[in-house]
Amino acid sequence: MRKISLLLPLFVLLVSCKKEQTKQVKSVDNDINAIENGLLKEIQVKGDTPELFNLEERMKVHNVPGVSIAVIENGKLKWAKGYGIANTNTNQKVDVNTLFQAGSISKPIAALAALKLVDEGKLNLDEDVSKHLKSWKVPDSKFTDTEKVTLRRLLTHTAGMTVHGFPGYTQKDSFPSINTVLNGKGNTPAIFVDTTPGSMWRYSGGGYTVMEKIVEDMTGLSLEDYMAEYILPQMDMTNSTYSQPLKESMQNNVSAAYYGDGKIIEGLWHNYPEQAAAGLWTTPSDLAKYLIEIHNIYENGVEGVLSKKMVTQMLTKDKNNWGLGPSLRENNNALIFGHGGKNAGFTNDMMAFAKSGDGVIVMTSADNGGRLIGEVLRSVSKYYDWGTHNPREVNIIQIPNDELEKYTGKYLLDFQVPDIGNYIIDVTIVDGKIRAVDPDNEINLFSPTEKTKFIDLDKGDRVEVKTDDKGSISFLLNGQYNFNKINE
């Protein structure tokens, strides 16, 4: 009997733990189900009940073959899940371990390499980086006479460097060295300073390529090797690599890349020698580890990949609300850090609250992934009551078809488009809406918000109709693209 009395509390404890685990699993399952079925479009009509959509249905609408999501809560991974197909040639499915190209999310992770060198006293955020560059130098110019390119300016996109981003190289292309890219001998122009450093914010993947070169020259290691030895393991990011081209040994569970029409990119994906700017292969679960690491250092002062002092500087706003790597913003006085990412056939986003440790990462294998990501983020934000991604509300008015008929016809964009030439849209009127079809047969349906202003409730595009003194009609799309009506 005594043995029974001793074992009984243990039995009760085990049963209690089992019930708690079951409760937690059910809670997470409820979260996932609600978010999967709670996708919201960007535009909502005032007075209407918001329409909710299913994730897999919206993947089909947006031509997104594969999606991977991770959510963190209170500095811990809450759930992660993959959706769809990683490779339509083989029908391999996406799971939580499927690698995606991170695009520009590569930048804040790679920035940790330079910041670690600052932490160690080997670099200074505010000294001329030319001091540390060996086989390549920032070209001298009138812009660098008084102000210099510094690491702080490179990381905050204020160094005045050229080249916004990189298209990557196909599997058939020769793979250039970093110096070849810096000198403009690859498929992008040379990287140099064309405005006074520190004078303005301008996004520059070229600047991050210079940062990559600094790390390599300072350490004697390639960025890929330095990250693999000193940065990624510190955060337990064991399913991430800056390997470019991706090593064959790591290609067992990799997502292919897809164009906007849903077609697979030839060769499955592009390669990026600009590793710091665009070369990271990773998963949402691994990116969650980065977000959690930064949160833990910033909020809890734990020992980590960087010092608390350095992380605090990293999350301090510079021009255009940019930190030393991540973009920054506030929501109800709560600091949020993160970054988006876009490579050929991949579109991604990640964000986290610096203090609470809540966050989300969405990675997609599609050029069209942006709209789907927006819908997912609105669902996540609404479910967890973050208030970070609220739909925009608009008033829709009714205009009779016969009043709109004068807008029917063909409209010519007022400049030539590369590879297309004359860019003409065909406009008809359908049920009180302007229907516009572009040269790629993409359709916009614009609903009236005012007599001469219209919005596509699905895509968020806006059109303003203008009529000059002679009665000629033109459309101004999204405030910048002017289409003039032409006589047939």
Protein Blocks (a to p, Z undefined) as FASTA:
>chain_A
ZZmmmmmmmmmmmmmmmmmmmmmmmmmmmmmmmmmmmcccfbdcehiacddddfklmmmm
nopabacddddeehiafbdcdehjfblklopacdfklccdekjmlmmmmmmmmmmmmmno
pacfkbcfklmpckbccdddfklmmpccdfklmmnopnopghjbaebjafkbccddfklm
mnopambccdddfbdehkaccddfklmmmmmmmmmmmnopafklmmmmmmmmmnopakbc
fbdcddfklmmbccddddfkopacehhiacdfblmlmmcccdfklmmmmmmmmmmmmmno
pacfbdfklmmmmmpccehhiaehiacddeehiacdddddddehiacdddddfklopacd
ddddbfklmmmmmmmmmmmmmmnonopaccdddddddddfklmmmmgccdddfbdcehkl
paddddddeehiacdddfkopacddddfbfkbccdfknopacdddddfkopacddeehla
ccddddZZ
